[in-house]
């Protein structure tokens, strides 16, 4: 990738469960060309829609087992997906 003509954008997405076609409940966006860039609105409704929008899936969430009785415990968002896309600099 030529940094004079293109830049990387990275998108972390958290979903409500371990399926790629599940609802997005949180996100964090980083733009290599503009560190102040923000994504205030959800990038999509379902994580799988990002693939159709040109995002490449780099890492899927790891599955973990929960002990019985722990199904409703609160904690960190565990279903994390990492996407990237390369865009032309303007």
N, CA, C and O of each residue as an XYZ file, in Angstrom:
360
protein
N       0.846     -1.171      0.000
C       0.000      0.000      0.000
C       0.894      1.239      0.000
O       1.841      1.338      0.781
N       0.587      2.149     -0.861
C       1.324      3.399     -0.954
C       0.650      4.431     -0.040
O      -0.496      4.814     -0.276
N       1.358      4.876      0.998
C       0.759      5.802      1.958
C       0.507      7.186      1.369
O      -0.188      7.998      1.979
N       1.063      7.465      0.191
C       0.780      8.743     -0.463
C      -0.583      8.743     -1.143
O      -1.176      9.802     -1.349
N      -1.080      7.564     -1.489
C      -2.337      7.485     -2.226
C      -3.456      6.767     -1.474
O      -4.625      6.909     -1.831
N      -3.114      5.997     -0.437
C      -4.117      5.213      0.280
C      -3.840      5.245      1.785
O      -2.722      5.511      2.226
N      -4.879      4.969      2.547
C      -4.730      4.870      3.995
C      -5.611      3.739      4.521
O      -6.567      3.319      3.869
N      -5.273      3.265      5.694
C      -6.012      2.181      6.328
C      -7.023      2.746      7.320
O      -6.743      3.701      8.045
N      -8.195      2.135      7.334
C      -9.199      2.403      8.357
C      -9.449      1.090      9.096
O      -9.540      0.028      8.480
N      -9.558      1.172     10.402
C      -9.766     -0.010     11.243
C     -11.051      0.184     12.038
O     -11.317      1.265     12.563
N     -11.836     -0.873     12.116
C     -13.119     -0.818     12.806
C     -13.256     -2.024     13.729
O     -13.271     -3.165     13.268
N     -13.356     -1.771     15.024
C     -13.657     -2.808     15.995
C     -15.160     -2.800     16.201
O     -15.758     -1.744     16.406
N     -15.769     -3.972     16.147
C     -17.220     -4.087     16.290
C     -17.520     -5.139     17.350
O     -16.892     -6.197     17.383
N     -18.490     -4.838     18.219
C     -18.963     -5.804     19.202
C     -20.414     -6.136     18.877
O     -21.224     -5.245     18.619
N     -20.729     -7.424     18.893
C     -22.079     -7.877     18.558
C     -22.741     -8.520     19.777
O     -22.089     -8.831     20.773
N     -24.052     -8.707     19.664
C     -24.795     -9.239     20.806
C     -24.556    -10.728     21.026
O     -24.813    -11.229     22.121
N     -24.072    -11.447     20.018
C     -23.685    -12.845     20.224
C     -22.568    -13.202     19.255
O     -22.016    -12.319     18.599
N     -22.230    -14.463     19.158
C     -21.036    -14.888     18.434
C     -21.212    -15.037     16.919
O     -20.276    -15.448     16.234
N     -22.360    -14.719     16.400
C     -22.601    -14.862     14.960
C     -22.289    -13.570     14.229
O     -22.559    -12.479     14.731
N     -21.724    -13.700     13.048
C     -21.401    -12.517     12.244
C     -22.664    -11.805     11.774
O     -22.621    -10.616     11.458
N     -23.778    -12.511     11.724
C     -25.029    -11.879     11.304
C     -25.860    -11.395     12.500
O     -27.081    -11.264     12.406
N     -25.187    -11.136     13.613
C     -25.900    -10.613     14.776
C     -25.793     -9.089     14.851
O     -24.982     -8.479     14.155
N     -26.604     -8.498     15.687
C     -26.732     -7.045     15.794
C     -25.490     -6.412     16.420
O     -24.939     -6.931     17.391
N     -25.060     -5.295     15.860
C     -23.931     -4.544     16.394
C     -24.393     -3.767     17.622
O     -25.393     -3.051     17.571
N     -23.656     -3.911     18.730
C     -24.008     -3.206     19.965
C     -22.944     -2.174     20.370
O     -23.177     -1.373     21.275
N     -21.788     -2.187     19.709
C     -20.747     -1.216     20.001
C     -19.713     -1.210     18.897
O     -19.564     -2.199     18.179
N     -18.991     -0.099     18.753
C     -17.967      0.006     17.719
C     -16.943      1.050     18.098
O     -17.208      1.952     18.892
N     -15.760      0.909     17.511
C     -14.689      1.879     17.684
C     -13.960      1.992     16.354
O     -13.556      0.978     15.784
N     -13.786      3.210     15.851
C     -13.280      3.464     14.502
C     -11.970      4.239     14.569
O     -11.832      5.172     15.361
N     -11.009      3.848     13.736
C      -9.727      4.538     13.637
C      -9.386      4.746     12.171
O      -9.505      3.823     11.365
N      -8.965      5.949     11.825
C      -8.607      6.295     10.445
C      -7.129      6.675     10.427
O      -6.712      7.609     11.112
N      -6.344      5.949      9.640
C      -4.916      6.201      9.560
C      -4.555      7.558      8.994
O      -3.443      8.037      9.215
N      -5.454      8.185      8.279
C      -5.179      9.492      7.702
C      -5.668     10.651      8.546
O      -5.256     11.792      8.341
N      -6.547     10.363      9.494
C      -7.106     11.420     10.332
C      -7.372     10.869     11.731
O      -8.434     10.295     11.970
N      -6.435     11.029     12.652
C      -6.607     10.472     13.994
C      -7.811     11.028     14.745
O      -8.257     10.425     15.721
N      -8.345     12.171     14.305
C      -9.511     12.757     14.969
C     -10.830     12.294     14.356
O     -11.899     12.657     14.847
N     -10.769     11.504     13.297
C     -11.998     11.054     12.634
C     -12.853     10.255     13.612
O     -12.340      9.504     14.441
N     -14.131     10.428     13.499
C     -15.061      9.731     14.383
C     -16.176      9.102     13.563
O     -16.498      9.566     12.469
N     -16.748      8.061     14.095
C     -17.904      7.417     13.490
C     -18.988      7.447     14.557
O     -19.072      6.551     15.398
N     -19.815      8.484     14.515
C     -20.811      8.697     15.555
C     -22.015      7.770     15.438
O     -22.627      7.409     16.444
N     -22.352      7.387     14.217
C     -23.486      6.499     14.002
C     -22.989      5.079     13.787
O     -21.856      4.885     13.347
N     -23.811      4.086     14.088
C     -23.398      2.700     13.860
C     -23.008      2.497     12.397
O     -23.681      3.016     11.507
N     -21.943      1.760     12.137
C     -21.508      1.546     10.762
C     -22.458      0.659      9.959
O     -22.446      0.691      8.728
N     -23.271     -0.122     10.642
C     -24.247     -1.018     10.017
C     -25.162     -1.525     11.128
O     -24.924     -1.255     12.305
N     -26.189     -2.245     10.757
C     -27.063     -2.854     11.755
C     -26.524     -4.212     12.180
O     -26.489     -4.539     13.367
N     -26.102     -5.002     11.187
C     -25.540     -6.330     11.430
C     -24.075     -6.341     11.007
O     -23.703     -5.669     10.044
N     -23.255     -7.084     11.706
C     -21.824     -7.130     11.401
C     -21.563     -7.644      9.986
O     -20.637     -7.171      9.327
N     -22.341     -8.584      9.515
C     -22.123     -9.152      8.181
C     -22.313     -8.105      7.081
O     -21.743     -8.243      5.999
N     -23.097     -7.070      7.338
C     -23.312     -6.010      6.349
C     -22.030     -5.248      6.045
O     -21.903     -4.659      4.971
N     -21.089     -5.249      6.964
C     -19.820     -4.556      6.735
C     -19.038     -5.169      5.583
O     -18.340     -4.460      4.859
N     -19.151     -6.484      5.407
C     -18.466     -7.152      4.291
C     -18.974     -6.621      2.953
O     -18.187     -6.399      2.033
N     -20.275     -6.418      2.843
C     -20.853     -5.887      1.610
C     -20.459     -4.432      1.386
O     -20.470     -3.949      0.253
N     -20.106     -3.726      2.475
C     -19.694     -2.320      2.370
C     -18.202     -2.155      2.101
O     -17.690     -1.036      2.100
N     -17.505     -3.262      1.873
C     -16.091     -3.178      1.524
C     -15.114     -3.363      2.668
O     -13.904     -3.266      2.462
N     -15.608     -3.627      3.873
C     -14.715     -3.904      5.000
C     -14.238     -5.344      4.914
O     -15.006     -6.235      4.552
N     -12.968     -5.575      5.246
C     -12.411     -6.926      5.270
C     -12.320     -7.400      6.710
O     -11.843     -6.678      7.585
N     -12.781     -8.615      6.946
C     -12.740     -9.193      8.285
C     -11.339     -9.724      8.555
O     -10.846    -10.581      7.822
N     -10.697     -9.221      9.602
C      -9.346     -9.648      9.958
C      -9.332    -10.622     11.120
O      -8.499    -11.528     11.164
N     -10.238    -10.445     12.055
C     -10.246    -11.306     13.235
C     -11.660    -11.463     13.751
O     -12.408    -10.492     13.867
N     -12.013    -12.687     14.057
C     -13.328    -12.978     14.610
C     -13.215    -13.139     16.118
O     -12.128    -13.358     16.653
N     -14.328    -13.030     16.781
C     -14.323    -13.169     18.232
C     -14.038    -14.613     18.625
O     -14.446    -15.552     17.942
N     -13.336    -14.770     19.730
C     -13.084    -16.104     20.254
C     -14.262    -16.509     21.121
O     -14.826    -15.692     21.848
N     -14.620    -17.763     21.035
C     -15.751    -18.256     21.817
C     -15.257    -18.731     23.170
O     -14.218    -19.384     23.267
N     -15.987    -18.409     24.192
C     -15.646    -18.875     25.526
C     -16.877    -19.516     26.145
O     -18.011    -19.137     25.853
N     -16.634    -20.474     26.989
C     -17.758    -21.119     27.669
C     -17.995    -20.432     28.999
O     -17.058    -19.992     29.666
N     -19.238    -20.349     29.367
C     -19.616    -19.753     30.655
C     -20.150    -20.858     31.554
O     -20.874    -21.745     31.102
N     -19.791    -20.797     32.810
C     -20.340    -21.794     33.730
C     -21.846    -21.615     33.902
O     -22.369    -20.510     33.755
N     -22.523    -22.687     34.209
C     -23.971    -22.635     34.428
C     -24.288    -21.622     35.519
O     -23.626    -21.573     36.556
N     -25.314    -20.813     35.265
C     -25.705    -19.791     36.216
C     -25.059    -18.442     35.953
O     -25.407    -17.453     36.599
N     -24.116    -18.388     35.008
C     -23.394    -17.147     34.712
C     -23.897    -16.503     33.410
O     -23.275    -15.574     32.895
N     -25.008    -16.992     32.889
C     -25.499    -16.538     31.587
C     -25.871    -15.065     31.562
O     -25.794    -14.435     30.507
N     -26.265    -14.508     32.675
C     -26.747    -13.130     32.705
C     -25.797    -12.182     33.441
O     -26.179    -11.069     33.803
N     -24.567    -12.630     33.658
C     -23.580    -11.781     34.343
C     -23.148    -10.641     33.425
O     -23.010    -10.832     32.217
N     -22.939     -9.475     33.986
C     -22.486     -8.317     33.227
C     -20.968     -8.314     33.175
O     -20.311     -8.870     34.055
N     -20.419     -7.697     32.162
C     -18.968     -7.598     32.034
C     -18.614     -6.933     30.720
O     -19.404     -6.170     30.165
N     -17.431     -7.225     30.229
C     -16.984     -6.635     28.969
C     -17.780     -7.220     27.808
O     -18.357     -8.301     27.918
N     -17.803     -6.493     26.700
C     -18.442     -7.010     25.493
C     -17.503     -8.061     24.908
O     -16.385     -7.735     24.507
N     -17.937     -9.301     24.855
C     -17.019    -10.369     24.499
C     -16.994    -10.734     23.021
O     -16.038    -11.374     22.584
N     -17.978    -10.367     22.244
C     -18.027    -10.778     20.846
C     -17.476     -9.661     19.974
O     -18.225     -8.831     19.460
N     -16.151     -9.651     19.812
C     -15.440     -8.582     19.118
C     -14.976     -9.051     17.746
O     -14.485    -10.169     17.590
N     -15.139     -8.189     16.768
C     -14.717     -8.441     15.390
C     -13.825     -7.284     14.967
O     -14.068     -6.139     15.348
N     -12.804     -7.574     14.189
C     -11.893     -6.548     13.718
C     -11.958     -6.496     12.194
O     -11.707     -7.492     11.515
N     -12.295     -5.330     11.673
C     -12.415     -5.103     10.231
C     -11.420     -4.034      9.800
O     -11.002     -3.199     10.602
N     -11.048     -4.067      8.526
C     -10.231     -2.989      7.957
C     -10.697     -2.734      6.532
O     -11.308     -3.584      5.885
N     -10.388     -1.544      6.077
C     -10.547     -1.239      4.659
C      -9.475     -0.245      4.286
O      -9.020      0.546      5.112
N      -9.076     -0.298      3.020
C      -8.092      0.615      2.478
C      -8.849      1.604      1.597
O      -9.586      1.200      0.697
N      -8.667      2.888      1.854
C      -9.368      3.923      1.078
C      -8.355      4.860      0.467
O      -7.255      5.045      0.988
N      -8.743      5.446     -0.642
C      -7.869      6.404     -1.311
C      -7.823      7.690     -0.508
O      -8.837      8.137      0.031
N      -6.643      8.279     -0.432
C      -6.531      9.588      0.215
C      -7.037     10.646     -0.769
O      -6.891     10.508     -1.984
N      -7.624     11.686     -0.223
C      -8.170     12.705     -1.117
C      -7.295     13.922     -1.155
O      -7.603     14.883     -1.859
